[in-house]
Amino acid sequence: MTRSREEWRHLALLVSILFLFVFTPLIAHLPRGPVILNAAAAAVFVTGSYALMKRKTLFAIAVGLSVVSISATWLLMITPRHWTAVFSQLCIISLNTFFAITILGYVLRGTKVTTDKIFAAICVYLLIGYAWTFAYALLEELQPGSFVALSAVAPGDYLARYMEMRYFSFMTLTTVGYGDIVPHSSATRTFAALEAVVGQIYLTVLIARLVGLHIVHAEKASPGEK
């Protein structure tokens, strides 16, 4: 029996997200760090759009949202103001949410679980963390003092705030919660509680189910390959 080729459309997205996640602290303080990080973020948007290429309508929406988000990010870097920060964060939240929902739809369709679907499921988990990152940054922008942290971020230092909110988001998503950053307003506390619940439900229900089905399908396919 000839094994059908697996698609690897979401591997590029996963690699680009992990690159941005791991290398942001190393690149941020370089002379051209913000420019490099903006390019890396653009690569995430491009690979996310590529993952939706087979669905033309969704692909068109993804490209449109990506162009707007990239433009908004560059605008914030060139003109760091309150309104450009709010606009950029809203665009990125919308794009991350769109990618997470559409890719999750792909993961849940059908019964066969491929390696690509597992990659896609991991991408969704990371996109959830990034969507909440910019939601927290937006709340802090709209209501300064929404978070209390051991280390203060200078007003207008959007990259440092992004890194701080990303750290808080993933610590909340994984329910680690070191306590060095604490939500102070009712809105941020509500968002943090919701993210923790979503993170736990996602891991325990979806990822466990996908890995289990993948093992079952692999066991069923192996006798015919001997």
C-alpha positions as CSV (number, residue, x, y, z in Angstrom):
1,M,0.0,0.0,0.0
2,T,1.3,3.4,-1.0
3,R,1.2,6.0,1.7
4,S,-0.4,9.2,0.6
5,R,1.8,12.3,0.9
6,E,1.3,14.4,4.0
7,E,1.1,18.1,3.6
8,W,3.4,20.2,5.7
9,R,1.7,23.6,5.2
10,H,1.7,24.5,8.9
11,L,5.3,23.6,9.6
12,A,6.6,26.9,8.1
13,L,4.1,28.8,10.3
14,L,5.2,26.9,13.4
15,V,8.9,27.6,12.7
16,S,8.3,31.3,12.1
17,I,6.4,31.6,15.4
18,L,9.0,29.8,17.3
19,F,11.8,31.9,15.8
20,L,10.0,35.1,16.8
21,F,9.3,33.6,20.3
22,V,12.9,32.5,21.0
23,F,14.9,35.2,19.3
24,T,13.0,38.3,20.3
25,P,15.0,38.9,23.6
26,L,18.2,38.4,21.7
27,I,17.4,40.7,18.8
28,A,15.4,43.4,20.6
29,H,18.5,45.3,21.9
30,L,20.4,45.3,18.6
31,P,20.7,48.6,16.8
32,R,18.3,47.4,14.1
33,G,16.4,45.1,16.4
34,P,12.9,46.6,16.0
35,V,13.3,46.4,12.2
36,I,14.4,42.8,12.3
37,L,11.5,41.9,14.6
38,N,9.0,43.6,12.4
39,A,10.4,41.6,9.5
40,A,10.1,38.4,11.5
41,A,6.5,39.3,12.5
42,A,5.8,39.8,8.8
43,A,7.2,36.4,8.1
44,V,4.7,34.9,10.6
45,F,1.8,36.7,8.7
46,V,3.1,35.5,5.4
47,T,3.4,31.8,6.5
48,G,0.0,32.1,8.2
49,S,-1.5,33.2,4.9
50,Y,0.3,30.4,3.1
51,A,-1.3,27.9,5.4
52,L,-4.7,29.0,4.2
53,M,-3.8,29.1,0.5
54,K,-6.1,26.2,-0.5
55,R,-9.1,28.1,0.8
56,K,-9.3,31.1,-1.5
57,T,-11.7,33.3,0.4
58,L,-9.9,32.8,3.7
59,F,-6.5,33.3,1.9
60,A,-7.7,36.6,0.5
61,I,-8.9,37.8,3.9
62,A,-5.6,36.6,5.5
63,V,-3.5,38.5,3.0
64,G,-5.7,41.7,3.5
65,L,-5.4,41.5,7.2
66,S,-1.7,40.8,7.0
67,V,-1.0,43.8,4.8
68,V,-3.0,46.1,7.2
69,S,-1.2,44.6,10.3
70,I,2.2,45.0,8.8
71,S,1.5,48.5,7.7
72,A,0.2,49.4,11.2
73,T,3.2,47.9,12.9
74,W,5.6,49.9,10.7
75,L,3.5,53.0,11.3
76,L,3.8,52.5,15.1
77,M,7.6,52.2,14.7
78,I,7.8,55.4,12.6
79,T,5.2,57.4,14.6
80,P,5.0,56.0,18.2
81,R,1.8,57.6,19.4
82,H,-1.2,56.5,21.4
83,W,-3.6,56.1,18.4
84,T,-1.0,54.3,16.3
85,A,-0.4,51.8,19.2
86,V,-4.1,51.2,19.7
87,F,-4.6,50.7,15.9
88,S,-1.6,48.4,15.6
89,Q,-2.7,46.3,18.5
90,L,-6.2,46.0,17.3
91,C,-5.0,44.9,13.9
92,I,-2.7,42.2,15.3
93,I,-5.3,40.9,17.7
94,S,-7.8,40.6,14.8
95,L,-5.2,38.8,12.6
96,N,-4.1,36.4,15.3
97,T,-7.7,35.6,16.2
98,F,-8.5,35.0,12.5
99,F,-5.5,32.7,12.1
100,A,-6.3,30.8,15.3
101,I,-10.0,30.2,14.4
102,T,-9.5,29.3,10.8
103,I,-6.6,26.9,11.5
104,L,-8.5,25.4,14.4
105,G,-11.3,24.7,11.9
106,Y,-8.8,22.8,9.7
107,V,-7.7,20.8,12.7
108,L,-11.2,19.8,13.6
109,R,-12.3,18.8,10.1
110,G,-12.3,15.2,9.2
111,T,-11.3,12.2,11.2
112,K,-7.8,11.4,10.1
113,V,-5.1,13.2,12.1
114,T,-1.9,13.9,10.2
115,T,1.4,15.3,11.3
116,D,0.5,18.6,9.7
117,K,-2.7,18.8,11.8
118,I,-0.6,18.3,14.9
119,F,1.7,21.2,13.8
120,A,-1.5,23.2,13.1
121,A,-2.8,22.5,16.6
122,I,0.4,23.7,18.2
123,C,0.3,26.8,16.0
124,V,-3.2,27.6,17.3
125,Y,-2.0,27.3,20.9
126,L,0.9,29.7,20.3
127,L,-1.4,32.1,18.4
128,I,-3.8,32.1,21.4
129,G,-0.9,33.3,23.5
130,Y,0.0,36.0,21.1
131,A,-3.5,37.2,20.7
132,W,-3.8,37.7,24.4
133,T,-0.4,39.4,24.5
134,F,-1.6,42.2,22.4
135,A,-5.0,42.3,24.2
136,Y,-3.1,42.9,27.4
137,A,-0.9,45.5,25.7
138,L,-4.1,47.2,24.4
139,L,-5.6,47.2,27.9
140,E,-2.5,48.8,29.3
141,E,-2.4,51.4,26.6
142,L,-6.1,52.3,27.2
143,Q,-5.8,52.2,31.0
144,P,-2.2,52.7,32.2
145,G,-1.6,50.9,35.4
146,S,-3.7,47.8,34.5
147,F,-0.7,45.7,35.5
148,V,1.7,45.9,38.4
149,A,5.2,44.6,37.7
150,L,8.5,44.3,39.6
151,S,10.3,46.1,36.7
152,A,8.8,49.2,35.2
153,V,8.5,49.8,31.4
154,A,9.2,53.3,30.2
155,P,6.1,55.1,28.6
156,G,6.3,54.7,24.8
157,D,8.7,51.7,24.9
158,Y,6.3,49.5,23.0
159,L,8.8,46.7,22.3
160,A,9.6,46.3,26.0
161,R,5.9,46.4,26.8
162,Y,5.2,43.7,24.2
163,M,7.9,41.5,25.6
164,E,6.5,42.0,29.1
165,M,2.9,41.2,28.1
166,R,4.1,38.2,26.0
167,Y,5.8,36.8,29.1
168,F,2.7,37.4,31.2
169,S,0.4,35.9,28.5
170,F,2.2,32.6,28.2
171,M,2.8,32.3,31.9
172,T,-1.0,32.7,32.3
173,L,-1.8,30.4,29.4
174,T,0.3,27.6,30.9
175,T,-0.9,28.5,34.4
176,V,2.6,28.9,35.7
177,G,2.1,32.4,37.1
178,Y,5.4,33.4,38.8
179,G,3.7,36.5,40.2
180,D,6.2,39.1,39.1
181,I,3.5,40.7,36.9
182,V,0.0,41.0,38.4
183,P,-3.2,42.1,36.7
184,H,-4.4,45.1,38.6
185,S,-7.7,46.2,36.9
186,S,-10.9,44.2,36.8
187,A,-10.6,43.9,33.0
188,T,-7.1,42.5,33.0
189,R,-8.0,40.1,35.8
190,T,-11.0,38.8,33.8
191,F,-8.9,38.4,30.7
192,A,-6.2,36.6,32.6
193,A,-8.7,34.2,34.1
194,L,-10.3,33.5,30.8
195,E,-6.9,32.9,29.1
196,A,-6.0,30.4,31.8
197,V,-9.2,28.5,31.4
198,V,-8.9,28.4,27.6
199,G,-5.2,27.2,27.8
200,Q,-6.1,24.3,30.1
201,I,-9.2,23.2,28.1
202,Y,-7.2,23.4,24.8
203,L,-4.3,21.3,26.1
204,T,-6.3,18.6,27.9
205,V,-9.1,18.2,25.4
206,L,-7.8,19.0,21.9
207,I,-4.1,18.2,21.9
208,A,-4.7,14.9,23.8
209,R,-7.4,13.9,21.4
210,L,-5.3,14.7,18.3
211,V,-2.2,12.8,19.5
212,G,-4.4,9.8,20.5
213,L,-6.1,9.7,17.1
214,H,-2.7,10.0,15.4
215,I,-1.4,7.0,17.3
216,V,-4.5,4.9,16.4
217,H,-4.3,5.7,12.7
218,A,-0.6,4.9,12.7
219,E,-1.2,1.5,14.3
220,K,-4.0,0.8,11.7
221,A,-1.8,1.7,8.8
222,S,1.3,-0.2,9.9
223,P,0.2,-3.8,9.2
224,G,-0.5,-3.0,5.5
225,E,3.0,-1.5,5.0
226,K,4.9,-4.6,6.0
